[in-house]
Structure formats: structure tokens, C-alpha cells
Amino acid sequence: MIAMRPIREYDVIDLLNNGRFEGEVEGYVVMDGPKYLGHMLYRVDGAVTQVLECGVEEKMFVDGAVRACVAAGENAGATSFRVNGEDEKLAEWKNVFFPEAQGDVPNSSIFHICE
């Protein structure tokens, strides 16, 4: 079973971040049972979740990992998100799902209430 587990140990986040991203960085570890599949780094800056890095190798897990970061940001009060276009996997994800998007994308574009 695939699981997105929040990283609670800030020394682990610091190791993954390696000083590249400023501010309070948070993260997820993506697991398949005991098997490590990768990690995600993000931060919530006011009303925007910034997905900073995708360390997930398998493309089929990238969408779920991005959505986990955006959901965590939404739970913290963010209403929109953006992905780091310098990260190859995140840029590809954005080009697949939001090729025309400029700037921040509303959370409602990936999470909406079924009626």
C-alpha cells in the first residue's frame, strides 16, 4: 500500500533540503509498505502552498505526492498552490495538469466537492 507520511524529524528535512530552500520547509516520505519511494518538500507561505521538490522517481506516484503537499497546505489555511518549475518532475506534472496556468493555481482546481 502506498503511503504519504509526513516527515516529523526536522533534522531529516534539513538533510533533504540541504539549505536550498529558505523558510519553514515541510515534507513527506512516499512509501510502499517498507520500501522508500522518495520524498517531497513543500512550504506554506500565507495562502499559498509552494511545492518545492519532488524526490519521487516513479512518475505514477508524483501526482499523489503533489496532491498530498497541496492538501497539507490547505489544512494549514492555503487556498492555492504553485510548483517549482525548476524541478524537472514538478514542471512535467504542471505541464500535464495545468499547461496554461500562470502563477498560483486555486486548490479547488484539484480538490472540489462532489454534489
Biopython code that builds the backbone (N, CA, C, O; Angstrom):
import numpy as np
from Bio.PDB.StructureBuilder import StructureBuilder

atoms = [
    (1, "MET", "N", (0.831, -1.172, 0.000)),
    (1, "MET", "CA", (0.000, 0.000, 0.000)),
    (1, "MET", "C", (0.885, 1.249, 0.000)),
    (1, "MET", "O", (1.830, 1.349, 0.783)),
    (2, "ILE", "N", (0.577, 2.180, -0.869)),
    (2, "ILE", "CA", (1.329, 3.428, -0.961)),
    (2, "ILE", "C", (0.877, 4.358, 0.159)),
    (2, "ILE", "O", (-0.319, 4.519, 0.402)),
    (3, "ALA", "N", (1.842, 4.965, 0.835)),
    (3, "ALA", "CA", (1.534, 5.896, 1.924)),
    (3, "ALA", "C", (2.394, 7.141, 1.789)),
    (3, "ALA", "O", (3.577, 7.068, 1.457)),
    (4, "MET", "N", (1.777, 8.281, 2.053)),
    (4, "MET", "CA", (2.481, 9.565, 2.124)),
    (4, "MET", "C", (2.581, 9.891, 3.608)),
    (4, "MET", "O", (1.577, 10.203, 4.248)),
    (5, "ARG", "N", (3.771, 9.821, 4.147)),
    (5, "ARG", "CA", (3.954, 10.036, 5.586)),
    (5, "ARG", "C", (4.660, 11.361, 5.834)),
    (5, "ARG", "O", (5.735, 11.605, 5.286)),
    (6, "PRO", "N", (4.060, 12.223, 6.663)),
    (6, "PRO", "CA", (4.726, 13.495, 6.954)),
    (6, "PRO", "C", (6.044, 13.267, 7.672)),
    (6, "PRO", "O", (6.157, 12.390, 8.528)),
    (7, "ILE", "N", (7.028, 14.057, 7.319)),
    (7, "ILE", "CA", (8.328, 13.983, 7.987)),
    (7, "ILE", "C", (8.237, 14.859, 9.227)),
    (7, "ILE", "O", (8.060, 16.072, 9.124)),
    (8, "ARG", "N", (8.358, 14.252, 10.386)),
    (8, "ARG", "CA", (8.238, 14.972, 11.655)),
    (8, "ARG", "C", (9.598, 15.333, 12.247)),
    (8, "ARG", "O", (9.680, 16.167, 13.149)),
    (9, "GLU", "N", (10.655, 14.713, 11.748)),
    (9, "GLU", "CA", (12.003, 14.975, 12.255)),
    (9, "GLU", "C", (12.631, 16.076, 11.407)),
    (9, "GLU", "O", (12.947, 15.865, 10.236)),
    (10, "TYR", "N", (12.806, 17.242, 12.003)),
    (10, "TYR", "CA", (13.298, 18.385, 11.237)),
    (10, "TYR", "C", (14.745, 18.225, 10.801)),
    (10, "TYR", "O", (15.174, 18.876, 9.848)),
    (11, "ASP", "N", (15.509, 17.370, 11.481)),
    (11, "ASP", "CA", (16.874, 17.120, 11.014)),
    (11, "ASP", "C", (16.856, 16.371, 9.685)),
    (11, "ASP", "O", (17.751, 16.553, 8.861)),
    (12, "VAL", "N", (15.839, 15.527, 9.469)),
    (12, "VAL", "CA", (15.696, 14.823, 8.187)),
    (12, "VAL", "C", (15.340, 15.830, 7.093)),
    (12, "VAL", "O", (15.898, 15.785, 5.996)),
    (13, "ILE", "N", (14.416, 16.733, 7.394)),
    (13, "ILE", "CA", (14.060, 17.772, 6.417)),
    (13, "ILE", "C", (15.281, 18.619, 6.088)),
    (13, "ILE", "O", (15.520, 18.948, 4.926)),
    (14, "ASP", "N", (16.052, 18.972, 7.110)),
    (14, "ASP", "CA", (17.265, 19.767, 6.874)),
    (14, "ASP", "C", (18.254, 19.031, 5.973)),
    (14, "ASP", "O", (18.889, 19.647, 5.118)),
    (15, "LEU", "N", (18.387, 17.719, 6.159)),
    (15, "LEU", "CA", (19.285, 16.931, 5.304)),
    (15, "LEU", "C", (18.791, 16.915, 3.859)),
    (15, "LEU", "O", (19.577, 17.083, 2.926)),
    (16, "LEU", "N", (17.484, 16.713, 3.678)),
    (16, "LEU", "CA", (16.920, 16.687, 2.330)),
    (16, "LEU", "C", (16.991, 18.064, 1.674)),
    (16, "LEU", "O", (17.286, 18.179, 0.485)),
    (17, "ASN", "N", (16.723, 19.091, 2.447)),
    (17, "ASN", "CA", (16.728, 20.460, 1.942)),
    (17, "ASN", "C", (18.139, 20.929, 1.613)),
    (17, "ASN", "O", (18.365, 21.576, 0.591)),
    (18, "ASN", "N", (19.079, 20.601, 2.482)),
    (18, "ASN", "CA", (20.488, 20.958, 2.288)),
    (18, "ASN", "C", (20.681, 22.461, 2.034)),
    (18, "ASN", "O", (21.540, 22.868, 1.252)),
    (19, "GLY", "N", (19.858, 23.275, 2.716)),
    (19, "GLY", "CA", (19.999, 24.720, 2.617)),
    (19, "GLY", "C", (19.519, 25.354, 1.329)),
    (19, "GLY", "O", (19.746, 26.546, 1.119)),
    (20, "ARG", "N", (18.864, 24.602, 0.460)),
    (20, "ARG", "CA", (18.443, 25.134, -0.844)),
    (20, "ARG", "C", (17.213, 26.025, -0.771)),
    (20, "ARG", "O", (17.096, 26.994, -1.521)),
    (21, "PHE", "N", (16.290, 25.695, 0.138)),
    (21, "PHE", "CA", (15.036, 26.442, 0.227)),
    (21, "PHE", "C", (14.968, 27.143, 1.572)),
    (21, "PHE", "O", (15.205, 26.530, 2.614)),
    (22, "GLU", "N", (14.645, 28.427, 1.546)),
    (22, "GLU", "CA", (14.574, 29.214, 2.775)),
    (22, "GLU", "C", (13.195, 29.086, 3.407)),
    (22, "GLU", "O", (12.235, 28.660, 2.765)),
    (23, "GLY", "N", (13.120, 29.463, 4.675)),
    (23, "GLY", "CA", (11.849, 29.436, 5.381)),
    (23, "GLY", "C", (11.581, 28.071, 5.981)),
    (23, "GLY", "O", (12.436, 27.185, 5.975)),
    (24, "GLU", "N", (10.373, 27.926, 6.498)),
    (24, "GLU", "CA", (9.984, 26.681, 7.153)),
    (24, "GLU", "C", (9.568, 25.654, 6.103)),
    (24, "GLU", "O", (8.486, 25.755, 5.524)),
    (25, "VAL", "N", (10.414, 24.683, 5.865)),
    (25, "VAL", "CA", (10.171, 23.642, 4.868)),
    (25, "VAL", "C", (9.599, 22.417, 5.569)),
    (25, "VAL", "O", (10.050, 22.031, 6.648)),
    (26, "GLU", "N", (8.600, 21.816, 4.936)),
    (26, "GLU", "CA", (7.997, 20.591, 5.444)),
    (26, "GLU", "C", (8.149, 19.520, 4.375)),
    (26, "GLU", "O", (8.566, 19.807, 3.253)),
    (27, "GLY", "N", (7.809, 18.284, 4.726)),
    (27, "GLY", "CA", (7.991, 17.233, 3.742)),
    (27, "GLY", "C", (7.166, 15.996, 3.991)),
    (27, "GLY", "O", (6.581, 15.802, 5.057)),
    (28, "TYR", "N", (7.142, 15.166, 2.969)),
    (28, "TYR", "CA", (6.519, 13.849, 3.015)),
    (28, "TYR", "C", (7.530, 12.821, 2.537)),
    (28, "TYR", "O", (8.367, 13.098, 1.678)),
    (29, "VAL", "N", (7.434, 11.633, 3.109)),
    (29, "VAL", "CA", (8.151, 10.476, 2.602)),
    (29, "VAL", "C", (7.098, 9.601, 1.933)),
    (29, "VAL", "O", (6.038, 9.356, 2.508)),
    (30, "VAL", "N", (7.383, 9.134, 0.734)),
    (30, "VAL", "CA", (6.468, 8.279, -0.004)),
    (30, "VAL", "C", (6.970, 6.846, 0.140)),
    (30, "VAL", "O", (8.109, 6.534, -0.205)),
    (31, "MET", "N", (6.098, 5.984, 0.656)),
    (31, "MET", "CA", (6.473, 4.600, 0.959)),
    (31, "MET", "C", (5.505, 3.628, 0.293)),
    (31, "MET", "O", (4.326, 3.933, 0.111)),
    (32, "ASP", "N", (6.014, 2.465, -0.065)),
    (32, "ASP", "CA", (5.197, 1.328, -0.486)),
    (32, "ASP", "C", (5.485, 0.239, 0.525)),
    (32, "ASP", "O", (6.436, -0.528, 0.370)),
    (33, "GLY", "N", (4.654, 0.170, 1.573)),
    (33, "GLY", "CA", (4.968, -0.711, 2.696)),
    (33, "GLY", "C", (6.280, -0.247, 3.303)),
    (33, "GLY", "O", (6.405, 0.919, 3.679)),
    (34, "PRO", "N", (7.269, -1.141, 3.407)),
    (34, "PRO", "CA", (8.554, -0.737, 3.979)),
    (34, "PRO", "C", (9.517, -0.117, 2.957)),
    (34, "PRO", "O", (10.600, 0.343, 3.319)),
    (35, "LYS", "N", (9.115, -0.107, 1.677)),
    (35, "LYS", "CA", (10.010, 0.371, 0.615)),
    (35, "LYS", "C", (9.892, 1.886, 0.427)),
    (35, "LYS", "O", (8.802, 2.418, 0.219)),
    (36, "TYR", "N", (11.036, 2.562, 0.506)),
    (36, "TYR", "CA", (11.113, 4.010, 0.299)),
    (36, "TYR", "C", (11.018, 4.312, -1.192)),
    (36, "TYR", "O", (11.793, 3.780, -1.987)),
    (37, "LEU", "N", (10.064, 5.169, -1.572)),
    (37, "LEU", "CA", (9.894, 5.547, -2.972)),
    (37, "LEU", "C", (10.382, 6.958, -3.277)),
    (37, "LEU", "O", (10.585, 7.312, -4.438)),
    (38, "GLY", "N", (10.567, 7.756, -2.240)),
    (38, "GLY", "CA", (11.029, 9.121, -2.468)),
    (38, "GLY", "C", (10.483, 10.072, -1.426)),
    (38, "GLY", "O", (9.933, 9.658, -0.405)),
    (39, "HIS", "N", (10.647, 11.353, -1.702)),
    (39, "HIS", "CA", (10.203, 12.380, -0.758)),
    (39, "HIS", "C", (9.685, 13.590, -1.524)),
    (39, "HIS", "O", (9.917, 13.741, -2.723)),
    (40, "MET", "N", (8.985, 14.434, -0.804)),
    (40, "MET", "CA", (8.505, 15.714, -1.315)),
    (40, "MET", "C", (8.856, 16.782, -0.300)),
    (40, "MET", "O", (8.796, 16.539, 0.906)),
    (41, "LEU", "N", (9.221, 17.959, -0.773)),
    (41, "LEU", "CA", (9.437, 19.104, 0.104)),
    (41, "LEU", "C", (8.489, 20.215, -0.328)),
    (41, "LEU", "O", (8.292, 20.453, -1.519)),
    (42, "TYR", "N", (7.909, 20.889, 0.656)),
    (42, "TYR", "CA", (6.989, 21.989, 0.381)),
    (42, "TYR", "C", (7.021, 22.971, 1.540)),
    (42, "TYR", "O", (7.579, 22.685, 2.599)),
    (43, "ARG", "N", (6.421, 24.123, 1.327)),
    (43, "ARG", "CA", (6.245, 25.083, 2.419)),
    (43, "ARG", "C", (4.927, 25.806, 2.191)),
    (43, "ARG", "O", (4.461, 25.958, 1.061)),
    (44, "VAL", "N", (4.347, 26.241, 3.287)),
    (44, "VAL", "CA", (3.126, 27.030, 3.228)),
    (44, "VAL", "C", (3.523, 28.470, 3.523)),
    (44, "VAL", "O", (4.058, 28.777, 4.588)),
    (45, "ASP", "N", (3.254, 29.339, 2.571)),
    (45, "ASP", "CA", (3.592, 30.755, 2.697)),
    (45, "ASP", "C", (2.290, 31.546, 2.591)),
    (45, "ASP", "O", (1.841, 31.875, 1.494)),
    (46, "GLY", "N", (1.695, 31.845, 3.737)),
    (46, "GLY", "CA", (0.410, 32.541, 3.746)),
    (46, "GLY", "C", (-0.669, 31.664, 3.154)),
    (46, "GLY", "O", (-0.941, 30.577, 3.662)),
    (47, "ALA", "N", (-1.284, 32.129, 2.083)),
    (47, "ALA", "CA", (-2.380, 31.394, 1.457)),
    (47, "ALA", "C", (-1.910, 30.493, 0.319)),
    (47, "ALA", "O", (-2.732, 29.954, -0.422)),
    (48, "VAL", "N", (-0.595, 30.324, 0.172)),
    (48, "VAL", "CA", (-0.056, 29.556, -0.959)),
    (48, "VAL", "C", (0.834, 28.418, -0.467)),
    (48, "VAL", "O", (1.728, 28.622, 0.354)),
    (49, "THR", "N", (0.574, 27.221, -0.981)),
    (49, "THR", "CA", (1.474, 26.091, -0.763)),
    (49, "THR", "C", (2.476, 26.087, -1.907)),
    (49, "THR", "O", (2.090, 26.070, -3.076)),
    (50, "GLN", "N", (3.739, 26.103, -1.578)),
    (50, "GLN", "CA", (4.791, 26.041, -2.586)),
    (50, "GLN", "C", (5.384, 24.634, -2.563)),
    (50, "GLN", "O", (6.062, 24.258, -1.607)),
    (51, "VAL", "N", (5.128, 23.860, -3.613)),
    (51, "VAL", "CA", (5.708, 22.522, -3.722)),
    (51, "VAL", "C", (7.107, 22.719, -4.302)),
    (51, "VAL", "O", (7.264, 23.132, -5.451)),
    (52, "LEU", "N", (8.110, 22.420, -3.495)),
    (52, "LEU", "CA", (9.488, 22.802, -3.799)),
    (52, "LEU", "C", (10.298, 21.736, -4.524)),
    (52, "LEU", "O", (11.061, 22.042, -5.440)),
    (53, "GLU", "N", (10.126, 20.476, -4.107)),
    (53, "GLU", "CA", (10.974, 19.421, -4.673)),
    (53, "GLU", "C", (10.230, 18.099, -4.708)),
    (53, "GLU", "O", (9.500, 17.745, -3.782)),
    (54, "CYS", "N", (10.437, 17.381, -5.805)),
    (54, "CYS", "CA", (9.893, 16.032, -5.944)),
    (54, "CYS", "C", (11.061, 15.060, -6.042)),
    (54, "CYS", "O", (11.774, 15.020, -7.045)),
    (55, "GLY", "N", (11.240, 14.282, -4.990)),
    (55, "GLY", "CA", (12.275, 13.258, -4.978)),
    (55, "GLY", "C", (11.700, 11.875, -5.207)),
    (55, "GLY", "O", (12.296, 10.875, -4.808)),
    (56, "VAL", "N", (10.538, 11.814, -5.851)),
    (56, "VAL", "CA", (9.876, 10.547, -6.167)),
    (56, "VAL", "C", (10.290, 10.157, -7.581)),
    (56, "VAL", "O", (10.061, 10.913, -8.525)),
    (57, "GLU", "N", (10.893, 8.991, -7.731)),
    (57, "GLU", "CA", (11.406, 8.571, -9.035)),
    (57, "GLU", "C", (10.312, 8.069, -9.975)),
    (57, "GLU", "O", (10.336, 8.374, -11.167)),
    (58, "GLU", "N", (9.362, 7.310, -9.455)),
    (58, "GLU", "CA", (8.312, 6.711, -10.291)),
    (58, "GLU", "C", (7.263, 7.759, -10.642)),
    (58, "GLU", "O", (6.617, 8.316, -9.755)),
    (59, "LYS", "N", (7.095, 8.029, -11.931)),
    (59, "LYS", "CA", (6.162, 9.062, -12.376)),
    (59, "LYS", "C", (4.733, 8.813, -11.899)),
    (59, "LYS", "O", (3.992, 9.761, -11.636)),
    (60, "MET", "N", (4.346, 7.551, -11.787)),
    (60, "MET", "CA", (2.958, 7.265, -11.422)),
    (60, "MET", "C", (2.615, 7.695, -10.001)),
    (60, "MET", "O", (1.437, 7.747, -9.649)),
    (61, "PHE", "N", (3.612, 8.003, -9.177)),
    (61, "PHE", "CA", (3.349, 8.432, -7.806)),
    (61, "PHE", "C", (3.467, 9.941, -7.626)),
    (61, "PHE", "O", (3.148, 10.455, -6.554)),
    (62, "VAL", "N", (3.909, 10.646, -8.628)),
    (62, "VAL", "CA", (4.142, 12.086, -8.492)),
    (62, "VAL", "C", (2.835, 12.837, -8.248)),
    (62, "VAL", "O", (2.792, 13.719, -7.391)),
    (63, "ASP", "N", (1.773, 12.511, -8.978)),
    (63, "ASP", "CA", (0.506, 13.221, -8.813)),
    (63, "ASP", "C", (0.000, 13.120, -7.375)),
    (63, "ASP", "O", (-0.365, 14.129, -6.773)),
    (64, "GLY", "N", (-0.022, 11.923, -6.831)),
    (64, "GLY", "CA", (-0.480, 11.746, -5.452)),
    (64, "GLY", "C", (0.394, 12.477, -4.456)),
    (64, "GLY", "O", (-0.100, 13.004, -3.460)),
    (65, "ALA", "N", (1.691, 12.512, -4.719)),
    (65, "ALA", "CA", (2.620, 13.188, -3.814)),
    (65, "ALA", "C", (2.411, 14.701, -3.850)),
    (65, "ALA", "O", (2.446, 15.355, -2.807)),
    (66, "VAL", "N", (2.195, 15.259, -5.036)),
    (66, "VAL", "CA", (1.909, 16.696, -5.138)),
    (66, "VAL", "C", (0.608, 17.012, -4.417)),
    (66, "VAL", "O", (0.533, 17.981, -3.661)),
    (67, "ARG", "N", (-0.415, 16.198, -4.648)),
    (67, "ARG", "CA", (-1.716, 16.425, -4.009)),
    (67, "ARG", "C", (-1.621, 16.330, -2.489)),
    (67, "ARG", "O", (-2.320, 17.056, -1.782)),
    (68, "ALA", "N", (-0.768, 15.447, -1.978)),
    (68, "ALA", "CA", (-0.579, 15.351, -0.523)),
    (68, "ALA", "C", (-0.018, 16.657, 0.024)),
    (68, "ALA", "O", (-0.456, 17.128, 1.073)),
    (69, "CYS", "N", (0.937, 17.238, -0.670)),
    (69, "CYS", "CA", (1.513, 18.519, -0.239)),
    (69, "CYS", "C", (0.468, 19.630, -0.284)),
    (69, "CYS", "O", (0.360, 20.430, 0.646)),
    (70, "VAL", "N", (-0.296, 19.673, -1.365)),
    (70, "VAL", "CA", (-1.323, 20.711, -1.502)),
    (70, "VAL", "C", (-2.393, 20.540, -0.427)),
    (70, "VAL", "O", (-2.861, 21.528, 0.139)),
    (71, "ALA", "N", (-2.784, 19.306, -0.140)),
    (71, "ALA", "CA", (-3.781, 19.054, 0.908)),
    (71, "ALA", "C", (-3.262, 19.485, 2.274)),
    (71, "ALA", "O", (-4.007, 20.065, 3.065)),
    (72, "ALA", "N", (-1.998, 19.209, 2.556)),
    (72, "ALA", "CA", (-1.414, 19.642, 3.831)),
    (72, "ALA", "C", (-1.431, 21.160, 3.922)),
    (72, "ALA", "O", (-1.727, 21.720, 4.977)),
    (73, "GLY", "N", (-1.115, 21.819, 2.826)),
    (73, "GLY", "CA", (-1.164, 23.277, 2.805)),
    (73, "GLY", "C", (-2.573, 23.803, 3.004)),
    (73, "GLY", "O", (-2.787, 24.781, 3.720)),
    (74, "GLU", "N", (-3.527, 23.150, 2.367)),
    (74, "GLU", "CA", (-4.923, 23.558, 2.533)),
    (74, "GLU", "C", (-5.358, 23.400, 3.990)),
    (74, "GLU", "O", (-6.065, 24.252, 4.528)),
    (75, "ASN", "N", (-4.937, 22.317, 4.619)),
    (75, "ASN", "CA", (-5.254, 22.119, 6.037)),
    (75, "ASN", "C", (-4.636, 23.203, 6.911)),
    (75, "ASN", "O", (-5.133, 23.479, 8.003)),
    (76, "ALA", "N", (-3.555, 23.820, 6.439)),
    (76, "ALA", "CA", (-2.894, 24.906, 7.176)),
    (76, "ALA", "C", (-3.431, 26.280, 6.767)),
    (76, "ALA", "O", (-2.940, 27.303, 7.245)),
    (77, "GLY", "N", (-4.433, 26.311, 5.886)),
    (77, "GLY", "CA", (-5.065, 27.570, 5.507)),
    (77, "GLY", "C", (-4.774, 28.070, 4.111)),
    (77, "GLY", "O", (-5.307, 29.108, 3.717)),
    (78, "ALA", "N", (-3.949, 27.375, 3.346)),
    (78, "ALA", "CA", (-3.638, 27.814, 1.980)),
    (78, "ALA", "C", (-4.832, 27.560, 1.065)),
    (78, "ALA", "O", (-5.532, 26.557, 1.205)),
    (79, "THR", "N", (-5.054, 28.467, 0.138)),
    (79, "THR", "CA", (-6.161, 28.337, -0.805)),
    (79, "THR", "C", (-5.687, 28.130, -2.240)),
    (79, "THR", "O", (-6.494, 27.899, -3.140)),
    (80, "SER", "N", (-4.377, 28.214, -2.447)),
    (80, "SER", "CA", (-3.816, 27.987, -3.777)),
    (80, "SER", "C", (-2.430, 27.366, -3.630)),
    (80, "SER", "O", (-1.894, 27.251, -2.528)),
    (81, "PHE", "N", (-1.864, 26.968, -4.774)),
    (81, "PHE", "CA", (-0.543, 26.343, -4.744)),
    (81, "PHE", "C", (0.235, 26.723, -5.988)),
    (81, "PHE", "O", (-0.313, 27.217, -6.973)),
    (82, "ARG", "N", (1.532, 26.474, -5.906)),
    (82, "ARG", "CA", (2.399, 26.587, -7.080)),
    (82, "ARG", "C", (3.474, 25.519, -6.953)),
    (82, "ARG", "O", (3.815, 25.095, -5.849)),
    (83, "VAL", "N", (3.998, 25.092, -8.079)),
    (83, "VAL", "CA", (5.082, 24.112, -8.064)),
    (83, "VAL", "C", (6.351, 24.770, -8.583)),
    (83, "VAL", "O", (6.308, 25.704, -9.384)),
    (84, "ASN", "N", (7.460, 24.272, -8.115)),
    (84, "ASN", "CA", (8.772, 24.783, -8.509)),
    (84, "ASN", "C", (9.065, 24.336, -9.941)),
    (84, "ASN", "O", (9.311, 23.157, -10.192)),
    (85, "GLY", "N", (9.037, 25.275, -10.866)),
    (85, "GLY", "CA", (9.275, 24.961, -12.273)),
    (85, "GLY", "C", (10.696, 24.544, -12.585)),
    (85, "GLY", "O", (10.968, 24.040, -13.674)),
    (86, "GLU", "N", (11.611, 24.748, -11.640)),
    (86, "GLU", "CA", (12.998, 24.325, -11.848)),
    (86, "GLU", "C", (13.203, 22.852, -11.521)),
    (86, "GLU", "O", (14.230, 22.272, -11.873)),
    (87, "ASP", "N", (12.230, 22.247, -10.849)),
    (87, "ASP", "CA", (12.280, 20.813, -10.562)),
    (87, "ASP", "C", (11.665, 20.093, -11.761)),
    (87, "ASP", "O", (10.501, 20.321, -12.092)),
    (88, "GLU", "N", (12.431, 19.236, -12.402)),
    (88, "GLU", "CA", (12.001, 18.597, -13.648)),
    (88, "GLU", "C", (10.687, 17.834, -13.500)),
    (88, "GLU", "O", (9.803, 17.957, -14.348)),
    (89, "LYS", "N", (10.551, 17.054, -12.441)),
    (89, "LYS", "CA", (9.334, 16.253, -12.260)),
    (89, "LYS", "C", (8.122, 17.130, -11.977)),
    (89, "LYS", "O", (7.026, 16.855, -12.465)),
    (90, "LEU", "N", (8.317, 18.185, -11.188)),
    (90, "LEU", "CA", (7.208, 19.095, -10.897)),
    (90, "LEU", "C", (6.814, 19.891, -12.136)),
    (90, "LEU", "O", (5.628, 20.129, -12.366)),
    (91, "ALA", "N", (7.782, 20.299, -12.925)),
    (91, "ALA", "CA", (7.483, 21.023, -14.167)),
    (91, "ALA", "C", (6.691, 20.133, -15.120)),
    (91, "ALA", "O", (5.748, 20.592, -15.764)),
    (92, "GLU", "N", (7.071, 18.869, -15.206)),
    (92, "GLU", "CA", (6.338, 17.938, -16.072)),
    (92, "GLU", "C", (4.915, 17.745, -15.564)),
    (92, "GLU", "O", (3.970, 17.734, -16.352)),
    (93, "TRP", "N", (4.757, 17.593, -14.244)),
    (93, "TRP", "CA", (3.418, 17.441, -13.656)),
    (93, "TRP", "C", (2.554, 18.645, -14.017)),
    (93, "TRP", "O", (1.415, 18.484, -14.455)),
    (94, "LYS", "N", (3.091, 19.846, -13.836)),
    (94, "LYS", "CA", (2.336, 21.066, -14.139)),
    (94, "LYS", "C", (1.956, 21.116, -15.614)),
    (94, "LYS", "O", (0.834, 21.493, -15.950)),
    (95, "ASN", "N", (2.868, 20.742, -16.490)),
    (95, "ASN", "CA", (2.577, 20.777, -17.923)),
    (95, "ASN", "C", (1.501, 19.782, -18.323)),
    (95, "ASN", "O", (0.786, 20.005, -19.300)),
    (96, "VAL", "N", (1.376, 18.689, -17.584)),
    (96, "VAL", "CA", (0.328, 17.709, -17.864)),
    (96, "VAL", "C", (-1.021, 18.206, -17.355)),
    (96, "VAL", "O", (-2.013, 18.154, -18.082)),
    (97, "PHE", "N", (-1.067, 18.687, -16.111)),
    (97, "PHE", "CA", (-2.339, 19.024, -15.481)),
    (97, "PHE", "C", (-2.762, 20.478, -15.666)),
    (97, "PHE", "O", (-3.959, 20.760, -15.734)),
    (98, "PHE", "N", (-1.818, 21.400, -15.748)),
    (98, "PHE", "CA", (-2.134, 22.828, -15.835)),
    (98, "PHE", "C", (-1.222, 23.530, -16.838)),
    (98, "PHE", "O", (-0.472, 24.430, -16.462)),
    (99, "PRO", "N", (-1.278, 23.131, -18.105)),
    (99, "PRO", "CA", (-0.337, 23.689, -19.083)),
    (99, "PRO", "C", (-0.507, 25.193, -19.310)),
    (99, "PRO", "O", (0.454, 25.865, -19.686)),
    (100, "GLU", "N", (-1.690, 25.723, -19.095)),
    (100, "GLU", "CA", (-1.951, 27.138, -19.343)),
    (100, "GLU", "C", (-1.807, 27.997, -18.092)),
    (100, "GLU", "O", (-1.859, 29.223, -18.182)),
    (101, "ALA", "N", (-1.628, 27.382, -16.937)),
    (101, "ALA", "CA", (-1.623, 28.129, -15.671)),
    (101, "ALA", "C", (-0.408, 29.037, -15.565)),
    (101, "ALA", "O", (0.722, 28.638, -15.845)),
    (102, "GLN", "N", (-0.672, 30.256, -15.156)),
    (102, "GLN", "CA", (0.376, 31.232, -14.869)),
    (102, "GLN", "C", (0.224, 31.622, -13.404)),
    (102, "GLN", "O", (-0.865, 32.019, -12.989)),
    (103, "GLY", "N", (1.263, 31.520, -12.630)),
    (103, "GLY", "CA", (1.184, 31.898, -11.219)),
    (103, "GLY", "C", (0.516, 30.832, -10.372)),
    (103, "GLY", "O", (0.605, 29.639, -10.662)),
    (104, "ASP", "N", (-0.157, 31.283, -9.314)),
    (104, "ASP", "CA", (-0.765, 30.365, -8.358)),
    (104, "ASP", "C", (-2.013, 29.707, -8.940)),
    (104, "ASP", "O", (-2.759, 30.324, -9.700)),
    (105, "VAL", "N", (-2.226, 28.445, -8.571)),
    (105, "VAL", "CA", (-3.369, 27.669, -9.032)),
    (105, "VAL", "C", (-4.298, 27.459, -7.834)),
    (105, "VAL", "O", (-3.834, 27.039, -6.774)),
    (106, "PRO", "N", (-5.590, 27.739, -7.973)),
    (106, "PRO", "CA", (-6.509, 27.528, -6.849)),
    (106, "PRO", "C", (-6.580, 26.046, -6.466)),
    (106, "PRO", "O", (-6.604, 25.169, -7.329)),
    (107, "ASN", "N", (-6.613, 25.788, -5.163)),
    (107, "ASN", "CA", (-6.744, 24.402, -4.698)),
    (107, "ASN", "C", (-7.990, 23.744, -5.271)),
    (107, "ASN", "O", (-7.997, 22.540, -5.528)),
    (108, "SER", "N", (-9.041, 24.526, -5.472)),
    (108, "SER", "CA", (-10.303, 23.977, -5.973)),
    (108, "SER", "C", (-10.153, 23.355, -7.355)),
    (108, "SER", "O", (-11.024, 22.596, -7.782)),
    (109, "SER", "N", (-9.073, 23.657, -8.060)),
    (109, "SER", "CA", (-8.872, 23.060, -9.382)),
    (109, "SER", "C", (-8.464, 21.592, -9.299)),
    (109, "SER", "O", (-8.601, 20.859, -10.279)),
    (110, "ILE", "N", (-7.964, 21.154, -8.143)),
    (110, "ILE", "CA", (-7.663, 19.726, -7.984)),
    (110, "ILE", "C", (-8.498, 19.073, -6.890)),
    (110, "ILE", "O", (-8.632, 17.849, -6.862)),
    (111, "PHE", "N", (-9.058, 19.872, -5.991)),
    (111, "PHE", "CA", (-9.949, 19.360, -4.944)),
    (111, "PHE", "C", (-11.261, 20.123, -5.048)),
    (111, "PHE", "O", (-11.290, 21.341, -4.872)),
    (112, "HIS", "N", (-12.325, 19.426, -5.329)),
    (112, "HIS", "CA", (-13.619, 20.092, -5.329)),
    (112, "HIS", "C", (-14.672, 19.145, -4.770)),
    (112, "HIS", "O", (-14.537, 17.923, -4.827)),
    (113, "ILE", "N", (-15.699, 19.739, -4.242)),
    (113, "ILE", "CA", (-16.751, 18.971, -3.581)),
    (113, "ILE", "C", (-17.687, 18.398, -4.631)),
    (113, "ILE", "O", (-18.169, 19.117, -5.506)),
    (114, "CYS", "N", (-17.939, 17.105, -4.540)),
    (114, "CYS", "CA", (-18.909, 16.469, -5.429)),
    (114, "CYS", "C", (-20.310, 16.818, -4.935)),
    (114, "CYS", "O", (-20.577, 16.808, -3.734)),
    (115, "GLU", "N", (-21.180, 17.122, -5.859)),
    (115, "GLU", "CA", (-22.554, 17.468, -5.473)),
    (115, "GLU", "C", (-23.503, 16.397, -5.908)),
    (115, "GLU", "O", (-24.707, 16.507, -5.674)),
]
sb = StructureBuilder()
sb.init_structure("model")
sb.init_model(0)
sb.init_chain("A")
sb.init_seg("    ")
for serial, (resi, resn, name, xyz) in enumerate(atoms, 1):
    if name == "N":
        sb.init_residue(resn, " ", resi, " ")
    sb.init_atom(name, np.array(xyz, "f"), 0.0, 1.0, " ", f" {name:<3s}", serial, name[0])
structure = sb.get_structure()
